[in-house]
Amino acid sequence: MFLISSSKSLTTYRSVLVFGNRFRRCNAGVVCDESFSSKNVFSRAGARFKITVARQHDKLSGVVEAETVRNIGIMAHIDAGKTTTTERMLYYAGLIQNPGEVHHGDTVTDFMPQERARGITIQSAVVSFGWKGHTINLIDTPGHVDFTFEVQRSLRVVDSAVAILDASAGVEAQTLTVWRQASDYNLPRVIYLNKMDKSSASIEMCLKSVSSKLKCIPILLQEPVYSKKAAAASGTGSGLVGIIDLAEMKRLIFDQSCKGSKILVEDISDNKQLVRKRCELVDRISDFDSELASTIIERESTEAVTTDELKSALKRVAVSAAAVPVLIGSSYKNIGVQPLLDAVLEYLPHPIELESNDRVVSAYGSELCSFAFKTLHDPQLGPLTFTRIFRGVIKTGQKLYNVTRQKSEKITKIYRPFADEIREVESASAGQVIIVSGLNNTFTGDTLTSSNSVSSSVLRKLEKGKDKLGVQRAVLSGVSVPEPVFFCSVEPASLSQQKALDAALECLQREDPSLQVNVDPDTSQTVLSGMGELHLEIIHDRLKNEFKVESDLGKLQVAYKETTTTASAKRISFERKLADRKHSVLIELETHPKDNKNSTPTVVRLGTGKDKLENLSQVTDKQLRLIQNGVESALRSGPKLSFPVVDVDIVLNHLEVARGTSETILEAAAASCVRECLQDSSMVFLEPFVQLEITVDENYSSAVLDDLNRRRFTLDSVDTKHGNKVLLGIAPLSELLGYSTILRTISSGLGTYSMQFSHYNRIVNVMDENKVIEQIRGF
């Protein structure tokens, strides 16, 4: 039987063979195999996904028992080994014959051309695979700070996470960010110390950094096995060949002749030193689990605790986040990945165990409740919506009701994801992460159910609860989109490509809500706003290679904000004549700086005082909402350089609306009044600051620090790690444009840095403010 997978042209083929649940990569050409008969895999010219068409008897494979499902996210700092670990997981699960390598550009989850060219993960990728009778839905997330939103929305739909650390570096800058994101969703976690084969690897250093920086209690479950006694004595990773599992009291040696797929297992229960370590482990876990503590008291011995009892206690500890299990290994050297997969099944929860934590999900009962966390546009299949099902079942051709947007849509087909390959199924059940096609009006963060009546029923249940919390719709909590910190203009290479550019940007913005596209009202230029230099560079690259639109980007600029330092009040009479009817509004608004600079959205408050009470008591909720809309419109563009205005309180002191005045006029009056208030107040710029972590050879640390001081850098601490200096501090983002090139030059290529957004702060120096104005205006 012939199996052909086309890619880009009809004359070049890349074949993929599928045996049961096993994928095999083949060289270019046509492959003949008589035993292949269960499925067909093919890709279409211009398509982003290859489709696996299941035979009729396989089409119900989307429905599985929730107890056998694990939804996990892989998160880490860049270059900690997320994608390599994922690749080994797929290899040992039997889905690929040979594991790919990031530096070779042939990994399963890094399938975008931009990812393979740069050797980094840009988009989160979803893969589903089986392991020991369970289904693992895994999301490999980016480690670069510019794509932190991808991590945010991925962690929203998983039940637990695996945090991967470089054993030679410990907790790094982006590790802190993704850990906080996981904490926001209360996700149970395990930590995997990767790259234990490096000579600079240190378990002790990693555990200390986890305790001090992540503010959690690590519980080490494994010990390294070295091939050289000298390496063991020095405590480094040189000569790593296996691990010791203290829970099961077994030594695991990984056979490198078959890439670690064969494991030599040796019982070590007679090793007194290791038995003592296990007893110490049991005793430590009992501090966080009362059930295990009771067992120890009853038996009067920590040695009498069985493996199953210990693992059950570890799971309770992990799910409650009282402590975090820590495992070790080296994914690149094929050591420790299978025990990590076992730990996912044994210590992390299945979907049903966490359902009670979300009152909205619980209110849906057995009815369908699903969450759209990502959308992609495929030239052939149209919009594809990545969905997590929390309750109920989705079937092909089913009509869904979008609770968030209050619209109904019919899904066309359902697919199970495998990175850039998707397998068509007829249905999917609770706990699954799937892709559905046909939802043209569904976006990231939308809640989907079976009908409007179900949504109304759930809303009534929520309203009966003791804590209503202002519930207005039966929607799941969404995903917060971070504020962009860079922007630049974009123009098509020719006017004939303007429509194509607009359409491409619309698709990209739908796929990536952290990308903002606006049109400057003064210059009519299209402006892109994003999370960093690399983010906008990738967008530009995708416009050219994916959407075939030639475009030019303007100079990259920092996204400043504006705020007021003084109070101002204005009363204006706003009159317009529309369709022979006079529309009139008399409104007085007051603006003043916020006392609490917490960047929360500005909400219009009613003024206080006896002289205002009589007038303001006549203001309706609808009028207040319209005024709020007008205020928000005015705050999008400040009076200095049209940057957004933040940290401003708005107070309504007086309102008179003539009979028959349209809603639009009231909104416009509020916006005009706010603009006049801001024009009369003292406005200042706010600039973004970032937390900077620079690792540089000790010989170049002074030169790097001198350069940083000229960039308004504030040094917080200096650490030493493996003979290098680690500089930690805060600097304005505007001073770090193109800094990677500068750092390489100063340090002769021996310096690296990472940064993450910290906060906005006022520009106090007049010279710095004039410099900003000159950069933006160009004069």
C-alpha positions in Angstrom: 0.0 0.0 0.0 1.3 3.4 -0.9 1.2 6.4 1.5 2.1 9.8 0.3 2.2 13.0 2.2 2.7 16.1 0.1 4.4 19.2 1.3 4.4 22.6 -0.5 4.6 21.1 -4.0 3.1 18.1 -5.7 6.5 16.9 -6.9 8.1 16.6 -3.5 6.8 14.2 -0.9 7.5 13.6 2.8 6.0 10.3 3.9 4.6 9.5 7.3 3.7 6.0 8.2 1.2 5.2 11.0 1.1 1.8 12.7 -1.7 1.8 15.3 -0.6 4.8 17.3 3.0 4.8 16.1 4.3 7.5 13.7 7.4 6.9 11.7 9.3 9.6 9.8 10.6 8.6 6.4 12.9 10.1 3.9 11.6 11.9 0.8 10.0 9.6 -1.8 7.3 7.0 -1.9 7.1 4.2 0.7 5.4 0.9 0.2 4.3 -1.1 3.2 1.7 -3.9 3.1 1.1 -3.9 6.8 -0.1 -0.3 6.8 -3.9 -0.2 6.7 -5.4 1.5 9.7 -5.2 5.3 8.9 -4.2 7.7 6.2 -2.1 10.8 6.8 -1.9 13.6 4.2 -1.3 17.3 3.9 -2.6 19.9 1.5 -0.8 22.5 -0.4 -0.7 25.7 1.7 -2.3 24.0 4.7 -0.9 24.4 8.2 -2.1 21.0 9.4 -1.8 17.5 8.1 -5.0 15.5 8.6 -5.2 11.9 9.8 -8.4 10.3 8.6 -9.5 7.5 10.9 -11.3 4.4 9.7 -14.9 4.0 10.8 -14.2 1.7 13.7 -11.7 4.3 15.1 -13.9 7.3 15.0 -15.1 7.1 18.6 -11.6 7.3 19.9 -12.2 10.8 21.0 -14.3 9.6 24.0 -12.2 8.5 26.9 -12.7 8.0 30.7 -11.8 11.3 32.5 -10.0 9.3 35.2 -7.5 8.1 32.7 -6.7 11.5 31.3 -3.9 13.9 32.4 -3.8 17.4 30.9 -0.4 18.9 31.6 1.6 21.9 30.5 5.4 21.9 30.1 6.8 25.3 31.2 10.3 26.6 31.7 12.8 29.3 31.0 14.1 29.4 27.4 16.6 26.6 26.6 15.8 24.6 29.7 14.9 21.6 27.6 11.0 21.7 27.3 10.9 20.6 23.6 13.6 18.0 24.0 11.8 16.5 26.9 8.5 16.5 25.0 10.2 14.8 22.0 11.5 12.0 24.3 8.1 11.5 25.8 6.6 11.0 22.3 9.5 8.6 21.4 9.0 6.4 24.5 5.2 6.5 24.0 5.7 5.0 20.6 4.4 7.9 18.5 7.7 8.6 16.7 10.4 6.2 15.7 13.3 8.6 16.2 13.3 11.6 18.5 14.1 14.9 16.8 16.5 17.5 18.1 16.0 21.3 18.4 19.3 22.1 16.9 18.4 19.9 13.9 15.1 21.6 13.4 13.1 18.3 13.2 11.1 18.2 16.4 7.4 17.5 16.4 6.1 20.4 18.5 8.4 23.1 16.9 6.9 22.8 13.5 6.7 26.5 12.4 9.5 27.6 10.1 10.4 30.4 12.4 10.7 28.0 15.4 13.0 25.6 13.5 15.2 28.5 12.2 15.7 30.0 15.6 15.6 26.9 17.7 13.0 28.2 20.1 9.3 27.6 20.8 7.0 30.4 19.6 3.6 28.9 19.6 2.3 26.4 22.2 1.7 23.0 20.6 -0.8 20.3 21.7 0.0 16.6 21.5 -2.0 13.7 22.7 -0.5 10.3 23.4 -1.0 7.2 25.5 1.2 6.0 28.4 0.4 2.9 30.4 -3.3 2.9 29.7 -3.7 6.6 30.2 -4.1 9.5 27.8 -1.8 12.4 28.2 -2.8 15.7 26.6 0.5 17.7 26.7 1.0 21.4 25.8 4.5 22.5 25.1 4.7 26.2 25.9 7.3 28.9 24.8 10.1 29.9 27.2 10.8 33.3 25.7 9.3 36.3 27.5 7.9 37.8 24.3 5.5 34.9 24.1 4.3 34.7 27.7 0.7 35.1 26.6 1.0 31.7 24.9 1.9 30.2 28.3 -0.9 32.1 30.0 -3.7 30.8 27.9 -2.2 27.2 27.8 -2.1 27.0 31.6 -5.7 28.1 31.7 -6.9 24.8 30.3 -4.5 22.2 31.8 -5.0 20.5 35.2 -1.3 20.5 36.2 2.1 21.5 35.1 5.7 20.2 34.8 8.3 22.9 35.5 11.6 22.1 33.9 14.8 23.6 35.3 18.3 23.6 33.9 20.2 21.8 36.7 23.2 24.0 36.1 21.2 27.3 36.3 18.4 26.6 38.8 15.5 29.1 38.8 15.9 31.7 36.0 14.0 34.8 35.1 11.2 33.3 33.0 10.9 30.4 35.4 9.6 32.9 37.9 7.1 34.3 35.4 5.6 30.9 34.4 5.6 29.7 38.0 3.5 32.8 39.0 1.2 32.1 36.0 0.6 28.5 37.2 0.0 29.8 40.7 -2.7 32.1 39.4 -4.6 29.0 38.3 -3.7 27.0 41.4 -2.1 24.2 39.3 -0.5 21.3 41.0 3.1 20.9 39.8 6.2 18.7 39.7 9.7 20.0 39.0 12.1 18.2 36.7 15.8 19.0 37.0 17.0 18.6 33.4 20.5 18.5 32.0 21.9 16.6 35.0 24.6 15.3 32.6 26.3 18.8 32.6 29.5 19.0 34.7 28.1 22.2 36.4 24.8 20.6 37.4 24.0 20.9 41.1 21.0 19.5 42.8 21.7 21.4 46.0 21.9 24.7 44.2 18.6 24.0 42.4 16.7 23.1 45.5 17.9 26.2 47.3 16.8 28.4 44.4 13.4 26.7 44.3 12.9 27.4 48.0 14.2 31.0 47.9 12.8 32.2 44.6 9.7 30.1 44.0 8.7 30.2 47.7 7.8 26.5 47.7 9.0 23.4 49.5 10.8 20.9 47.1 10.8 17.2 47.9 13.6 15.3 46.1 12.4 11.9 45.1 15.5 10.7 43.1 19.2 10.5 43.4 21.7 10.5 40.4 23.7 7.4 39.4 27.2 8.1 38.0 29.5 5.8 36.0 32.6 7.3 37.7 33.3 7.4 41.4 35.1 10.7 41.0 32.0 12.2 39.4 29.9 11.0 42.3 32.4 12.4 44.8 32.4 15.8 43.2 28.6 15.9 43.0 28.5 16.9 39.4 26.6 15.5 36.5 29.6 14.1 34.6 29.1 10.5 33.8 25.4 10.3 34.6 24.0 6.9 33.6 20.8 6.5 35.6 18.8 7.5 38.7 17.8 6.0 42.0 14.0 6.0 42.7 13.7 6.4 46.5 9.9 5.8 46.5 10.3 2.3 44.9 13.8 1.7 46.1 15.1 0.8 42.6 18.2 1.8 40.6 17.4 2.6 37.0 20.2 2.4 34.4 19.2 3.7 30.9 20.6 1.7 28.0 22.1 4.3 25.5 22.4 1.8 22.7 18.6 2.0 22.2 18.3 5.7 23.3 17.2 4.9 26.8 14.1 2.8 25.8 15.5 -0.1 27.7 16.0 0.3 31.5 18.0 -2.0 33.7 16.2 -2.1 37.0 18.0 -3.2 40.2 16.4 -3.6 43.6 18.3 -1.6 46.3 16.1 -2.3 49.3 19.1 -3.9 51.1 21.3 -0.8 50.8 21.3 0.6 54.3 22.4 4.1 53.2 19.6 4.4 50.7 17.0 2.9 53.1 18.0 5.6 55.5 17.4 8.3 52.8 14.0 6.8 52.0 13.0 6.9 55.7 14.1 10.6 55.7 11.9 11.1 52.6 8.9 9.4 54.3 9.4 11.4 57.4 9.5 14.7 55.5 6.4 13.9 53.5 4.5 13.1 56.7 5.0 16.7 57.8 2.6 17.7 55.0 0.2 14.7 55.0 -1.7 13.7 58.1 -2.8 10.4 56.7 0.8 9.2 56.2 1.7 10.6 59.6 -1.0 8.5 61.2 0.2 5.4 59.3 3.7 5.9 60.7 2.4 6.4 64.2 0.3 3.2 64.0 3.3 1.1 62.7 5.9 2.9 64.8 8.2 2.8 61.8 8.9 4.8 58.6 10.4 1.7 57.0 7.0 0.0 57.1 5.4 2.5 54.8 4.7 0.8 51.4 5.4 2.2 48.0 1.7 2.7 47.2 1.1 4.5 50.5 4.0 6.8 49.9 2.9 7.6 46.4 -0.7 8.3 47.5 0.7 10.7 50.1 2.9 12.4 47.5 -0.1 12.9 45.3 -2.1 14.5 48.1 0.8 16.8 48.9 1.3 17.7 45.2 -2.5 18.4 44.6 -2.8 20.5 47.7 0.5 22.4 46.7 1.8 21.9 50.3 5.1 20.8 48.6 6.4 20.0 45.2 7.9 16.7 44.1 11.3 17.0 42.4 12.6 14.6 39.8 15.9 14.5 37.9 17.3 13.4 34.6 18.8 14.4 31.3 16.4 14.4 28.4 19.0 14.9 25.7 20.9 11.9 27.1 17.7 9.9 27.3 17.8 9.5 31.1 14.9 10.0 33.5 12.0 10.8 31.0 10.0 7.5 31.6 10.0 8.0 35.4 8.8 11.6 34.7 5.9 10.2 32.7 5.1 7.8 35.5 5.2 10.7 38.0 2.6 12.6 35.8 0.2 9.7 36.2 1.0 9.0 39.9 1.3 12.5 41.4 -0.8 14.8 39.2 -4.6 14.9 39.2 -7.1 13.9 36.5 -9.7 16.4 35.4 -12.5 15.2 37.8 -10.3 15.7 40.9 -10.2 19.5 40.3 -13.7 20.2 39.0 -15.0 21.2 42.4 -12.5 24.1 42.5 -14.5 26.0 39.8 -18.1 26.9 40.8 -19.0 27.8 37.2 -17.9 24.4 35.9 -19.8 22.6 38.7 -22.9 24.6 37.9 -23.0 23.0 34.4 -23.5 19.6 35.9 -23.6 17.0 33.1 -24.3 19.6 30.4 -21.6 20.7 27.9 -19.1 23.2 29.3 -16.0 24.0 27.2 -13.5 26.8 26.9 -11.9 28.1 23.6 -8.3 29.0 24.5 -6.7 29.4 21.0 -7.7 29.9 17.4 -5.7 29.4 14.2 -6.5 30.0 10.6 -5.9 27.3 8.1 -6.2 28.2 4.4 -8.1 25.0 3.7 -10.0 24.3 6.9 -10.7 27.9 7.9 -10.7 28.9 11.5 -9.7 26.1 13.9 -10.6 26.5 17.6 -8.6 24.8 20.3 -11.0 23.8 23.0 -10.8 22.2 26.4 -14.0 20.3 27.4 -14.7 20.6 31.1 -18.1 18.9 31.2 -20.3 16.9 28.7 -19.6 15.6 25.2 -19.1 17.4 21.8 -20.1 15.6 18.6 -19.5 16.3 14.9 -22.1 18.6 13.4 -23.4 19.7 16.8 -24.7 23.2 17.3 -22.9 25.2 20.0 -23.9 28.3 21.9 -21.2 30.9 22.6 -22.1 32.1 26.1 -19.6 34.9 25.9 -20.8 36.4 22.6 -24.4 35.1 22.9 -24.3 33.5 19.4 -25.0 30.0 18.1 -22.7 28.3 15.6 -22.5 24.8 14.1 -19.2 22.9 14.3 -18.1 21.2 11.1 -15.6 18.6 12.3 -13.7 17.6 15.5 -10.0 16.8 15.5 -7.5 15.4 18.0 -4.2 17.4 17.9 -0.7 16.0 17.3 1.4 19.2 16.9 0.9 20.0 13.1 -1.1 16.8 12.5 -4.7 16.5 13.4 -6.8 13.3 13.6 -10.5 13.5 12.8 -12.9 12.0 15.4 -16.6 12.0 15.7 -16.9 13.0 19.3 -14.9 14.0 22.4 -15.6 13.9 26.1 -14.9 15.8 29.3 -11.2 16.3 30.1 -10.1 16.3 26.4 -8.3 19.1 24.5 -9.6 19.1 20.9 -9.7 21.2 17.8 -13.1 22.1 16.2 -13.7 23.7 12.8 -16.5 25.9 11.6 -16.7 28.4 14.5 -16.2 31.7 12.7 -17.3 33.9 15.6 -15.5 32.2 18.5 -12.3 33.8 20.0 -9.8 33.1 22.7 -11.5 33.1 26.1 -15.0 32.2 25.0 -17.2 29.8 26.9 -19.2 27.2 24.8 -22.2 25.1 25.7 -24.9 23.2 23.9 -27.7 25.8 24.0 -29.0 29.2 25.3 -31.4 27.4 27.6 -28.5 25.5 29.3 -26.7 28.8 29.8 -29.8 30.4 31.3 -30.2 27.5 33.7 -26.6 27.6 34.9 -27.0 31.4 35.4 -30.0 30.8 37.6 -28.0 28.3 39.7 -25.1 30.8 40.1 -27.5 33.6 41.2 -28.9 31.3 43.9 -25.5 30.9 45.4 -24.5 32.6 48.6 -21.8 34.6 46.9 -23.3 36.0 43.7 -20.1 38.0 42.9 -22.0 40.1 40.4 -22.6 37.1 38.0 -24.2 38.2 34.8 -23.4 35.3 32.5 -22.5 31.7 32.9 -19.0 32.1 31.6 -15.7 30.7 32.7 -12.9 33.1 33.8 -11.0 34.2 30.7 -7.3 34.8 30.0 -5.9 38.2 30.8 -4.0 39.8 27.9 -0.8 41.6 28.9 -0.2 45.2 27.8 2.1 45.6 24.8 5.4 47.3 25.4 6.7 47.9 21.9 5.0 49.3 18.8 5.9 50.1 15.2 4.2 51.1 11.9 3.6 48.6 9.1 3.0 49.4 5.5 2.5 47.2 2.4 5.2 47.2 -0.2 2.6 48.4 -2.7 -0.9 49.8 -2.4 -2.2 46.8 -4.3 -1.4 44.7 -1.2 -3.2 46.8 1.3 -6.3 44.6 1.5 -4.2 41.5 1.7 -2.2 43.1 4.6 -5.4 44.1 6.4 -6.8 40.5 6.1 -3.5 38.9 7.2 -3.3 41.2 10.3 -6.9 40.4 11.1 -6.0 36.7 11.1 -2.9 37.2 13.2 -4.6 39.3 15.7 -7.3 36.7 16.1 -4.7 34.0 16.6 -2.6 36.2 19.0 -4.6 38.6 21.2 -1.3 40.0 22.6 -0.8 41.6 19.2 -2.7 44.8 18.8 -3.4 46.5 15.5 -4.6 50.1 15.4 -4.8 52.9 12.8 -3.2 56.2 13.8 -5.9 58.9 13.5 -3.4 61.6 12.5 -1.2 59.7 10.0 -3.6 56.9 9.0 -0.7 54.5 9.4 -1.3 51.0 10.6 0.4 50.5 14.0 1.4 47.1 15.4 1.8 46.8 19.2 3.5 43.7 20.7 5.3 42.1 23.6 8.9 42.6 22.4 11.3 42.9 19.5 11.2 39.2 18.7 7.4 39.2 18.8 7.0 41.8 16.2 9.9 40.3 14.1 8.0 37.0 14.0 4.8 38.8 13.0 6.7 40.4 10.1 8.2 37.1 9.1 4.8 35.4 9.1 3.3 38.1 6.9 5.9 37.5 4.3 6.3 33.7 4.4 2.9 32.5 5.6 0.5 35.1 4.1 2.7 36.1 1.1 2.3 39.8 1.9 5.4 42.0 1.4 5.5 44.7 4.0 7.8 47.2 5.7 8.1 47.8 9.4 8.8 51.3 10.8 11.2 52.0 13.6 10.6 50.0 16.8 9.4 52.3 19.6 8.6 51.8 23.3 4.9 51.9 24.3 4.8 54.7 26.9 1.7 55.8 28.8 0.5 59.1 30.2 -1.0 60.1 33.5 -1.9 63.3 35.4 -0.3 64.8 38.5 -2.9 67.5 39.2 -6.7 67.6 39.5 -8.9 69.3 37.0 -12.7 69.9 36.6 -14.7 71.0 33.6 -18.4 71.7 32.9 -19.2 71.8 29.2 -22.4 72.2 27.2 -22.3 69.7 24.3 -24.9 70.5 21.6 -25.4 68.9 18.2 -28.2 69.0 15.6 -28.9 65.7 13.9 -31.9 65.1 11.5 -33.5 68.4 12.4 -33.4 67.5 16.1 -31.4 69.2 18.8 -29.3 67.0 21.1 -28.0 68.6 24.2 -25.9 67.4 27.2 -24.6 69.5 30.1 -21.9 67.5 32.0 -19.3 68.2 34.6 -16.5 65.7 35.2 -13.5 65.9 37.5 -10.1 64.1 36.9 -7.4 63.6 39.5 -4.5 61.2 40.1 -5.2 57.9 41.6 -4.0 57.4 45.2 -3.4 53.7 44.5 -1.3 53.1 41.4 -2.5 49.6 40.7 -3.2 50.0 36.9 -6.8 48.9 37.4 -9.3 50.2 34.8 -10.8 53.6 35.4 -14.4 53.5 36.6 -16.5 56.6 36.7 -17.7 57.5 40.3 -20.5 59.7 41.4 -19.6 62.9 43.2 -20.4 63.4 46.9 -21.9 66.4 48.6 -25.4 67.7 49.3 -25.3 70.2 46.4 -24.7 67.3 44.0 -27.0 64.6 45.5 -30.2 65.9 44.0 -28.9 66.0 40.4 -26.9 62.8 40.5 -29.8 60.8 42.0 -31.5 61.2 38.6 -28.6 59.5 36.7 -29.7 56.1 35.4 -27.4 53.0 35.2 -27.7 53.2 31.4 -26.5 56.8 31.3 -23.6 55.9 33.6 -22.6 53.1 31.3 -22.6 55.5 28.3 -20.5 58.0 30.2 -18.1 55.2 31.1 -17.8 54.3 27.4 -17.0 57.9 26.5 -14.4 58.2 29.3 -12.7 55.0 28.1 -12.6 56.3 24.6 -11.0 59.6 25.7 -8.4 57.8 27.9 -7.1 55.7 24.9 -5.3 58.8 23.6 -3.6 61.3 25.9 -3.0 65.0 25.2 0.9 64.8 25.1 1.7 62.2 22.5 -1.6 60.2 22.2 -0.4 57.4 24.5 -3.0 55.7 26.7 -3.9 57.5 29.9 -3.8 55.5 33.1 -4.0 55.9 36.9 -6.7 58.6 36.7 -9.8 58.8 38.8 -13.0 60.2 37.1 -15.8 61.7 39.1 -19.2 62.8 37.7 -20.4 65.9 39.5 -23.3 67.0 37.3 -25.4 65.8 34.4 -28.3 67.2 32.4 -29.5 65.4 29.3 -32.2 66.9 27.1 -35.2 64.8 26.1 -34.6 62.9 22.9 -30.8 63.1 23.1 -29.1 60.1 21.4 -26.8 57.8 23.3 -23.9 58.6 20.9 -24.1 62.3 21.9 -23.9 61.5 25.6 -20.8 59.3 25.0 -19.2 62.0 22.9 -20.0 64.7 25.5 -18.3 62.6 28.2 -15.3 62.0 26.0 -15.0 65.7 25.1 -15.2 66.7 28.8 -12.4 64.3 29.8 -10.2 65.6 27.1 -10.6 69.2 28.2 -9.8 68.2 31.8 -6.6 66.4 30.7 -5.6 69.4 28.6 -5.8 71.7 31.6 -4.0 69.3 33.9 -0.3 68.6 34.3 0.5 65.4 32.3 3.6 63.3 32.5 5.0 60.2 30.7 5.2 56.7 32.3 7.8 54.4 30.8 8.0 50.6 31.1 10.7 49.1 33.3 12.0 45.5 33.1 13.7 43.1 35.4 17.1 42.4 33.9 19.2 39.3 34.6 22.7 39.3 33.0 25.1 36.4 33.2 28.6 37.3 32.1 32.2 36.1 32.5 33.8 37.6 35.6 36.5 39.3 33.5 33.9 41.4 31.6 31.5 42.1 34.5 32.9 45.6 35.2 32.7 46.7 31.6 29.1 45.4 31.4 28.1 47.2 34.6 29.7 50.4 33.4 27.6 50.2 30.2 24.4 49.5 32.2 24.9 52.5 34.5 24.7 54.7 31.4 21.4 53.1 30.7 19.8 54.1 34.0 20.2 50.6 35.4 19.5 50.0 39.1 21.5 47.1 40.5 19.7 44.9 43.0 22.2 42.1 43.6 25.3 40.4 42.2 25.6 36.6 42.4 28.3 34.2 41.4 27.4 31.1 39.4 30.0 28.6 37.9 32.6 31.3 37.7 30.2 33.8 36.0 28.8 37.0 37.5 25.0 37.2 37.6 23.8 40.9 37.7 20.2 41.4 38.8 18.4 44.7 38.5 15.8 47.0 36.9 16.2 49.2 33.8 14.0 51.2 31.5 13.0 49.3 28.4 13.8 52.2 26.1 17.5 51.9 27.0 17.6 48.2 26.0 16.7 48.3 22.3 19.2 46.1 20.5 21.0 45.3 23.7 21.7 41.7 22.8 24.2 42.9 20.1 25.8 45.4 22.5 26.2 42.8 25.2 27.9 40.3 22.8 30.3 43.0 21.7 31.2 44.1 25.3 31.6 40.6 26.6 33.2 39.1 23.5 30.3 36.8 23.2 30.5 35.5 26.8 27.4 37.3 28.1 23.7 36.4 28.0 20.7 38.2 29.4 16.9 37.8 29.9 14.3 40.3 30.9 10.7 40.5 31.9 8.3 43.3 32.3 8.2 44.8 35.8 6.2 48.0 36.0 5.6 51.5 34.6 7.2 54.4 36.3 7.1 58.2 35.8 9.8 60.0 33.8 11.0 62.7 36.2 13.9 64.1 34.3 13.0 66.8 31.8 15.8 65.9 29.5 14.6 62.2 29.4 11.0 63.5 28.6 12.3 65.7 25.8 14.2 62.7 24.5 11.0 60.6 24.3 9.2 63.4 22.5 12.0 63.7 20.0 12.1 59.9 19.4 8.3 59.7 18.8 7.9 62.9 16.7 11.3 62.6 15.0 12.2 66.3 15.7 
